[in-house]
Amino acid sequence: YVVVDLPRALVGWIEPVLAETDKLYIVMDMTVPAVRASRRLMDFVRADNAQLPIDLVVNHEKKPMMLRDHHREAAKALDMTFNHWIGDDPKAAREAVDFGKPVSEVSGRSELAKSIAALAKSTLAELPKDQPAVRVQ
């Protein structure tokens, strides 16, 4: 699997990358500007790749037991549910950056590492396993 971290800016070279993409994750927070930017990005992607599966990842927030009003409003505005949550753990993130290693190596028992592992496990379960390593066009 290849993971590409794309910029938020909608530049021309993103379209060919998205054309070869099996799944798109949009990482966002719950601020109004982030919700609007996510909506614009989803609309842009769906204009050319209507069949591309898109999932939203809520960053810097642990999954709540019950969604609050702003979560419900954001889900309604985006017409999507939030399946993935990455909790805010600045200490674990800083350690990973300082040591230049993945969070799982530096702080494997942290909530941040656990939520990233859950996202990875979910991704592996959803993506097809019998694809060739190189696509032939």
N, C-alpha and C positions, 0 to 999 in steps of 0.2 A: 504494500500500500504506500502511496505517496501522499503526503499532506503538504498543502501549499497555503501559506499564510498570505492572503491577498490584502492589498491596501484598500482603504475605504473609498478612495477616489475611483471614479468610473473612467478608466482609461482604455484605449483601444485594444491593448494586448491582453486584457482580461477575457475578452470574448472567446478566443481560441482555447484558453485554459478551461473555461467553463464548458466548452463543447466536449471536452474529454473527461469531464468530471462525473463521477458516479453518485456523489452525495455532497451537498453544500451545508456547512454549519455556519450560521451567522451568530457571532459572539456579541452580546449586547448587555447593557445594564438597563435598569428600569426608569431612567430619566426620559422625559418627554422628547428631547432631541435625539436620543438613541433609538427610541421607538420609531420616530419619524424617519430617521436614516435607514433603519432596518426595513421599513415598509418600502422606501424608495428602492433599496437594493433588491428586495424580493420582486418588486414589479419589473425592474430592469432585467433581472435574470429570467423571469418567467416569460418576458416578451420574446426571447430567443430560444429558451430551453424550458418549455412548458412542462415537460415530463421529469425534469430534474428534481429529485427529492430534496427538500429544504427542511432543516431543523434549526430551532433557535436554542442557543445556549445562554442562560442568564449568568452573567459573571459578577463576582463580588457579592453573591447572596446565597446563603444556604437555603435549600428547599424548605419552604414553610410547611407546617402541618396543614394549614388551611390558607388558601390564597387570599390576600388582602384586596381591597377595592382597586388599588392601582395595578395589581397583577391582573385582575379580571378585565379591567379597562384596556390594558395593553394587549392582552390576548384577543380581546374583541377587535381592537384596532388593526391588529396584525392578521386576524382570522386564523390563528394558530394556537396550539397549546404549547406550554413550556415543559419539555420532557427532560431537559438537562440543566443542572444548576451547578455552578462552580463557586464554592464558598470563599469568603474573603479571609485569607490567612497570610497577611503581609510578612510575618516572620519566616514562614516556610518558603515563600516566594523569594524573599531576600537571600536566604541561605542558598537556594538553588542558583540564583544569579551570581552570588559571591563566589561559589565554588565551581560555577560553570558546569553543573550537573543537573540532571532531571530532578524534579521534586521528589519522585519516588525513591531516588537514591539517598538524597540528603535528609528528607523528612517523610519517610514512607508511611508513618502512622498518622500523619496530619490529615485533617478533613480535606484539605486541598488535594493531596495525593489520592485520597480515596475517591473524591468526586471525579478527578481526571481518569482514574482507573475505571470507574463505572461508565464514563463516556466512551472510553476505548473498548470496553467489553460490549457495550451496546452497538458500537460501530461494527465490530467484528461479526456480531450476530446478524446485522442487517445487510452487510455487503455480500455480494456473490463470492463464492470461494473457488469456483472453477474457471475463472477467466485466465486467458493467456497473459503472460507477464508483459508482452509487447503487443500493442494493437497494430494490426496491418490494415492499411487503407487502400 
